[in-house]
Amino acid sequence: SIQRRLNSMLDSPHDHKLLALVDVKDFDPKKVTVSGKGGKVKVSAEQEEEHTTTREKEYSYKQFTKEISLPQGVSEDQVTYSL
């Protein structure tokens, strides 16, 4: 479960610090990007879907962006993430 993985990360003997937990479960992992620049980490996702019914085509579009400021003294090169 997500909670179990989060707890194991927080209890890890490594010197890792959890900066943020971002919920992107409604997005295809291939559509999620993480980048760092200017003392911030940006998480973004974009997804478009098409559904065809017997009468019409339906389109849905979702977009998500979150910027997280890094703590003082932490560079973008030190940040890791996992989906």
Secondary structure, DSSP 8 states (H G I E B T S, - for coil): -HHHHHHHHHT-SSS---------TTS-GGGEEEEEETTEEEEEEEEEEEEE-SS-EEEEEEEEEEEEE--TT--GGG-----
